[in-house]
Amino acid sequence: MMPLAIANTGEEFMIKKVGGNPEIRKFLENLGFVVGGAVTVVSENSGNVIVNVKDSRVAVSKEMAQRIMV
């Protein structure tokens, strides 16, 4: 298991855990980051990532990406 922030670009991963306080977890869940869901890193810039999740493209900060374990 590793944080989404260091995942390889272009590879599809399964979300295994979403950390943080309940507000942060709910926010990420609303964006489509749910345990068991697929996520693909499209690009990365200084730890900030753009991902495809649930047929949507989402930009996630480095801090948020550290809380999503794949």
DSSP file (Angstrom, degrees, kcal/mol; ACC not computed):
  #  RESIDUE AA STRUCTURE BP1 BP2  ACC     N-H-->O    O-->H-N    N-H-->O    O-->H-N    TCO  KAPPA ALPHA  PHI   PSI    X-CA   Y-CA   Z-CA
    1    1 A M              0   0    0      0, 0.0    68,-0.0     0, 0.0     0, 0.0   0.000 360.0 360.0 360.0 135.9    0.0    0.0    0.0
    2    2 A M        -     0   0    0     66,-0.0    68,-3.2     0, 0.0     2,-0.1  -0.967 360.0 -91.3-143.9 158.8    1.3    3.5   -0.9
    3    3 A P  B >   -A   69   0A   0      0, 0.0     3,-1.6     0, 0.0     4,-0.2  -0.410  32.6-122.3 -70.4 149.0   -0.1    7.0   -1.0
    4    4 A L  G >  S+     0   0    0     64,-2.8     3,-1.4    61,-1.1    62,-0.2   0.780 106.4  74.2 -58.9 -27.6   -1.6    8.2   -4.3
    5    5 A A  G 3  S+     0   0    0     60,-0.9    -1,-0.3     1,-0.3    61,-0.1   0.756 103.5  36.9 -60.3 -26.0    1.0   11.0   -4.3
    6    6 A I  G <  S+     0   0    0     -3,-1.6    -1,-0.3    59,-0.2    -2,-0.2   0.291  88.5 124.1-111.4  10.3    3.8    8.6   -5.3
    7    7 A A    <   -     0   0    0     -3,-1.4     2,-0.1    -4,-0.2    -3,-0.0  -0.372  69.6 -99.0 -70.0 150.3    1.9    6.3   -7.6
    8    8 A N    >   -     0   0    0      1,-0.1     3,-1.1    -2,-0.1    33,-0.5  -0.434  38.2-108.6 -71.7 140.7    3.2    5.9  -11.2
    9    9 A T  T 3  S+     0   0    0      1,-0.2    33,-0.2    -2,-0.1    -1,-0.1  -0.457 100.3  19.7 -67.5 137.1    1.6    7.9  -13.9
   10   10 A G  T 3  S+     0   0    0     31,-3.1     2,-0.3     1,-0.3    -1,-0.2   0.248  95.4 115.3  90.4 -13.2   -0.5    5.9  -16.3
   11   11 A E    <   -     0   0    0     -3,-1.1    30,-1.0    30,-0.1     2,-0.4  -0.690  62.0-130.8 -92.2 143.7   -1.1    3.0  -14.0
   12   12 A E  E     -C   40   0B   0     -2,-0.3     2,-0.3    28,-0.2    28,-0.2  -0.790  29.2-176.5 -92.6 135.3   -4.6    2.0  -12.7
   13   13 A F  E     -C   39   0B   0     26,-3.1    26,-2.6    -2,-0.4     2,-0.5  -0.880  24.7-124.9-126.6 157.9   -4.8    1.4   -9.0
   14   14 A M  E     -C   38   0B   0     56,-0.4     2,-0.4    -2,-0.3    24,-0.2  -0.896  30.8-119.0-101.7 134.5   -7.5    0.3   -6.6
   15   15 A I        +     0   0    0     22,-2.9    21,-3.2    -2,-0.5    55,-0.2  -0.592  34.9 174.0 -73.5 124.9   -8.2    2.6   -3.6
   16   16 A K        +     0   0    0     53,-2.9     2,-0.3    -2,-0.4    54,-0.2   0.712  62.1   4.7-104.7 -27.9   -7.5    0.6   -0.4
   17   17 A K  E     -B   69   0A   0     52,-1.6    52,-3.1    17,-0.1     2,-0.5  -0.975  50.6-155.8-159.5 142.5   -7.9    3.3    2.2
   18   18 A V  E     -B   68   0A   0     -2,-0.3    50,-0.2    50,-0.2     2,-0.1  -0.980  26.4-169.6-121.9 117.4   -9.0    7.0    2.5
   19   19 A G        +     0   0    0     48,-2.8     2,-0.1    -2,-0.5    48,-0.1  -0.277  32.7  75.1 -98.7-176.6   -7.6    8.7    5.6
   20   20 A G  S    S-     0   0    0     -2,-0.1    -2,-0.1     4,-0.1    44,-0.0  -0.417  84.5 -40.8 105.4 178.0   -8.1   12.0    7.4
   21   21 A N     >  -     0   0    0     -2,-0.1     4,-2.5     1,-0.1     3,-0.4  -0.262  68.1 -94.6 -73.9 168.3  -10.8   13.3    9.6
   22   22 A P  H  > S+     0   0    0      0, 0.0     4,-2.2     0, 0.0     5,-0.2   0.835 124.5  53.7 -55.8 -35.8  -14.5   12.6    8.8
   23   23 A E  H  > S+     0   0    0      2,-0.2     4,-2.2     1,-0.2     5,-0.1   0.920 111.1  45.1 -64.9 -43.6  -14.9   15.9    6.8
   24   24 A I  H  > S+     0   0    0     -3,-0.4     4,-2.6     2,-0.2     5,-0.2   0.916 112.8  50.4 -67.1 -43.5  -11.9   15.2    4.6
   25   25 A R  H  X S+     0   0    0     -4,-2.5     4,-2.4     1,-0.2    -1,-0.2   0.904 111.5  48.7 -61.7 -40.4  -13.0   11.6    4.0
   26   26 A K  H  X S+     0   0    0     -4,-2.2     4,-2.3    -5,-0.2    -1,-0.2   0.906 110.8  51.0 -65.5 -41.8  -16.5   12.8    3.0
   27   27 A F  H  X S+     0   0    0     -4,-2.2     4,-1.1     2,-0.2    -2,-0.2   0.932 113.3  44.4 -60.1 -47.7  -15.1   15.4    0.7
   28   28 A L  H  X>S+     0   0    0     -4,-2.6     5,-2.5     1,-0.2     4,-0.6   0.879 111.3  54.2 -66.3 -37.9  -12.9   12.8   -1.1
   29   29 A E  H ><5S+     0   0    0     -4,-2.4     3,-1.0     1,-0.2    -1,-0.2   0.897 105.3  53.7 -62.1 -40.2  -15.8   10.3   -1.2
   30   30 A N  H 3<5S+     0   0    0     -4,-2.3    -1,-0.2     1,-0.3    -2,-0.2   0.782 105.3  54.4 -65.6 -26.6  -17.9   13.0   -2.9
   31   31 A L  H 3<5S-     0   0    0     -4,-1.1    -1,-0.3    -3,-0.3    -2,-0.2   0.621 129.9 -97.0 -79.8 -13.3  -15.1   13.4   -5.5
   32   32 A G  T <<5S+     0   0    0     -3,-1.0     2,-1.5    -4,-0.6    -3,-0.2   0.441  80.5 135.7 112.9   2.4  -15.3    9.6   -6.2
   33   33 A F      < +     0   0    0     -5,-2.5     2,-0.3    -6,-0.1    -1,-0.2  -0.647  28.8 151.5 -86.2  87.7  -12.4    8.3   -4.0
   34   34 A V    >   -     0   0    0     -2,-1.5     3,-2.4     4,-0.1   -19,-0.3  -0.895  54.8 -92.0-118.7 148.4  -14.1    5.3   -2.4
   35   35 A V  T 3  S+     0   0    0     -2,-0.3   -19,-0.2     1,-0.3     3,-0.1  -0.350 115.2  22.7 -59.1 130.8  -12.5    2.1   -1.1
   36   36 A G  T 3  S+     0   0    0    -21,-3.2    -1,-0.3     1,-0.4   -20,-0.1   0.243  96.8 124.2  94.1 -11.9  -12.5   -0.5   -3.9
   37   37 A G    <   -     0   0    0     -3,-2.4   -22,-2.9   -22,-0.1    -1,-0.4  -0.415  62.2-115.2 -80.1 157.9  -12.8    2.2   -6.6
   38   38 A A  E     -C   14   0B   0    -24,-0.2    16,-0.6    -2,-0.1     2,-0.3  -0.711  31.4-178.6 -94.0 143.9  -10.3    2.5   -9.5
   39   39 A V  E     -CD  13  53B   0    -26,-2.6   -26,-3.1    -2,-0.3     2,-0.4  -0.997   9.3-164.4-142.3 138.2   -8.1    5.5   -9.9
   40   40 A T  E     -CD  12  52B   0     12,-2.1    12,-2.9    -2,-0.3     2,-0.5  -0.990  20.6-131.3-125.2 128.2   -5.5    6.3  -12.7
   41   41 A V  E     - D   0  51B   0    -30,-1.0   -31,-3.1   -33,-0.5    10,-0.3  -0.676  23.2-179.9 -78.4 122.1   -2.9    9.0  -12.3
   42   42 A V  E     -     0   0B   0      8,-3.2     2,-0.3    -2,-0.5     9,-0.2   0.882  65.2 -14.1 -88.1 -46.8   -2.9   11.2  -15.5
   43   43 A S  E     - D   0  50B   0      7,-1.6     7,-2.7   -34,-0.1    -1,-0.4  -0.986  56.1-150.0-154.8 162.6   -0.1   13.6  -14.5
   44   44 A E  E     + D   0  49B   0     -2,-0.3     2,-0.3     5,-0.2     5,-0.2  -0.997  10.2 178.9-138.7 138.5    1.9   14.7  -11.5
   45   45 A N  E >  S- D   0  48B   0      3,-2.9     3,-1.8    -2,-0.4    -2,-0.0  -0.882  76.7 -28.2-144.1 108.4    3.5   18.1  -10.7
   46   46 A S  T 3  S-     0   0    0     -2,-0.3    16,-0.1     1,-0.3     3,-0.1   0.803 125.1 -49.5  56.3  33.5    5.4   18.6   -7.4
   47   47 A G  T 3  S+     0   0    0      1,-0.4     2,-0.3   -42,-0.1    -1,-0.3   0.103 113.9 116.9  94.3 -22.6    3.3   15.9   -5.7
   48   48 A N  E <   -D   45   0B   0     -3,-1.8    -3,-2.9    13,-0.1    -1,-0.4  -0.621  52.1-158.4 -76.2 138.7    0.0   17.4   -6.9
   49   49 A V  E     -DE  44  60B   0     11,-2.4    11,-3.3    -2,-0.3     2,-0.5  -0.900  23.2-150.2-126.8 149.9   -1.8   14.9   -9.1
   50   50 A I  E     +DE  43  59B   0     -7,-2.7    -8,-3.2    -2,-0.3    -7,-1.6  -0.981  32.8 179.5-111.6 127.0   -4.5   14.9  -11.8
   51   51 A V  E     -DE  41  58B   0      7,-3.0     7,-3.0    -2,-0.5     2,-0.6  -0.885  32.5-128.1-129.4 155.9   -6.4   11.6  -11.8
   52   52 A N  E     +DE  40  57B   0    -12,-2.9   -12,-2.1    -2,-0.3     2,-0.4  -0.932  38.6 163.8 -98.8 123.6   -9.2    9.8  -13.6
   53   53 A V  E >   -DE  39  56B   0      3,-2.8     3,-1.1    -2,-0.6   -14,-0.1  -0.977  64.7  -9.6-143.5 127.6  -11.7    8.5  -11.1
   54   54 A K  T 3  S-     0   0    0    -16,-0.6     3,-0.1    -2,-0.4    -1,-0.1   0.915 128.4 -53.6  50.6  51.1  -15.3    7.4  -11.8
   55   55 A D  T 3  S+     0   0    0      1,-0.2     2,-0.3    -3,-0.0    -1,-0.3   0.704 120.1 103.8  60.3  23.1  -15.1    8.7  -15.4
   56   56 A S  E <   -E   53   0B   0     -3,-1.1    -3,-2.8   -25,-0.1     2,-0.5  -0.951  68.7-130.2-130.6 152.8  -14.1   12.2  -14.2
   57   57 A R  E     -E   52   0B   0     -2,-0.3     2,-0.4    -5,-0.2    -5,-0.2  -0.915  32.7-179.5-103.5 125.2  -10.7   14.0  -14.2
   58   58 A V  E     -E   51   0B   0     -7,-3.0    -7,-3.0    -2,-0.5     2,-0.5  -0.972  23.2-141.3-130.3 137.4   -9.9   15.5  -10.8
   59   59 A A  E     -E   50   0B   0     -2,-0.4     2,-0.4    -9,-0.2    -9,-0.2  -0.847  22.8-171.3 -96.2 133.9   -7.0   17.5   -9.5
   60   60 A V  E     -E   49   0B   0    -11,-3.3   -11,-2.4    -2,-0.5    -2,-0.0  -0.985  20.2-122.1-129.3 134.5   -5.9   16.7   -6.0
   61   61 A S     >  -     0   0    0     -2,-0.4     4,-2.8   -13,-0.2     5,-0.2  -0.228  30.5-108.0 -68.6 163.1   -3.3   18.5   -3.9
   62   62 A K  H  > S+     0   0    0      1,-0.2     4,-1.7     2,-0.2   -57,-0.2   0.888 119.8  54.1 -58.8 -40.7   -0.3   16.7   -2.5
   63   63 A E  H  > S+     0   0    0      1,-0.2     4,-0.6     2,-0.2    -1,-0.2   0.907 112.2  42.7 -62.7 -42.9   -1.8   16.8    1.0
   64   64 A M  H >> S+     0   0    0      1,-0.2     3,-1.1     2,-0.2     4,-0.6   0.894 110.8  55.7 -70.1 -39.7   -5.0   15.1   -0.1
   65   65 A A  H >< S+     0   0    0     -4,-2.8   -61,-1.1     1,-0.3   -60,-0.9   0.805 100.5  60.1 -63.7 -28.7   -3.1   12.6   -2.3
   66   66 A Q  H 3< S+     0   0    0     -4,-1.7    -1,-0.3     1,-0.2    -2,-0.2   0.767 102.2  53.7 -68.3 -24.6   -1.1   11.6    0.8
   67   67 A R  H << S+     0   0    0     -3,-1.1   -48,-2.8    -4,-0.6     2,-0.7   0.611  92.1  81.8 -85.9 -13.3   -4.3   10.5    2.5
   68   68 A I  E <<  - B   0  18A   0     -3,-0.6   -64,-2.8    -4,-0.6     2,-0.5  -0.843  68.2-160.3 -98.3 114.6   -5.5    8.2   -0.4
   69   69 A M  E      AB   3  17A   0    -52,-3.1   -53,-2.9    -2,-0.7   -52,-1.6  -0.812 360.0 360.0-100.3 132.5   -3.8    4.8   -0.1
   70   70 A V              0   0    0    -68,-3.2   -56,-0.4    -2,-0.5    -1,-0.1   0.334 360.0 360.0-121.9 360.0   -3.6    2.6   -3.2
